[in-house]
């Protein structure tokens, strides 16, 4: 079982034994802008990806005075996640979406995806489960999406749904 409780000093990097950084705007040779049209450049800076000292990982987008964005994108070092034959796999996370709306939210696309090893180096592949994705100015709405083959029983590629959230 894989687990990371993000215990560590405030403003420190997540464990390099568990996590690796995706840098720049795409995988080498992959689709530009991660295949989604993202405009940020991803860094390994603790200004963008850091532990908060209370057991949480923070991924923080930053816009500079010229309008350029930096952010962070990390993935596990492990690539062998899969359920046993005929079994199921559980993924669990506690996620807080950014508290921005309107024009200030343009460009935000926080997401938590589950992607298999074949997805590495591809950009936006098939065979993913988008567990939480909030786009732009739609505060309080989180989307989920599946894509590809080998999905959970009853799921179809492209199944997606929006869930409205309340504070708390």
RAFENNOR-V146996 format. One record per pair of residues at least 24 apart in sequence whose ideal C-beta (glycine too) atoms are under 7 Angstrom apart, sorted by the first residue. I is the first residue (numbers start at 1). J is the second residue. D is the distance in Angstrom with one decimal. If there is no record, write none. Layout:
i,j,d
I,J,D
I,J,D
//
This chain:
i,j,d
2,76,6.8
2,78,6.0
2,81,6.9
5,55,5.5
6,51,5.3
6,55,5.4
6,56,5.8
6,57,4.6
7,55,5.8
8,51,4.3
9,51,6.9
9,53,6.0
10,51,6.6
10,52,5.9
10,53,3.1
11,46,5.6
11,50,5.1
12,46,6.7
12,50,6.6
12,51,5.2
13,46,5.6
13,49,6.9
13,50,6.7
14,49,6.7
14,51,6.3
14,57,5.8
14,74,6.7
17,77,6.8
18,76,6.2
18,77,5.8
19,74,4.7
19,76,6.3
19,77,6.5
20,74,6.7
20,75,6.1
20,77,5.6
21,74,5.6
22,73,4.2
22,74,7.0
22,75,6.4
26,123,6.0
27,121,4.5
27,122,6.6
27,123,5.9
30,121,5.9
30,122,5.8
30,123,4.0
31,123,3.4
31,124,6.4
34,123,5.4
34,124,6.1
35,123,3.5
35,124,3.2
36,124,5.4
38,109,6.5
39,69,5.8
39,107,6.1
40,69,3.7
40,70,5.9
40,71,4.3
41,70,5.5
42,71,5.7
42,72,5.8
42,73,4.3
43,70,5.1
43,72,6.4
48,72,4.0
49,74,6.1
61,108,6.7
69,107,6.2
79,117,3.7
79,120,6.9
91,131,6.4
95,132,5.2
97,134,4.6
97,142,6.8
101,137,5.7
101,139,4.6
102,137,5.5
105,136,5.4
105,137,4.2
105,139,6.9
106,136,5.8
106,137,6.4
108,136,6.0
109,133,6.9
109,135,5.1
109,136,7.0
110,134,5.2
140,164,5.7
140,165,5.0
//
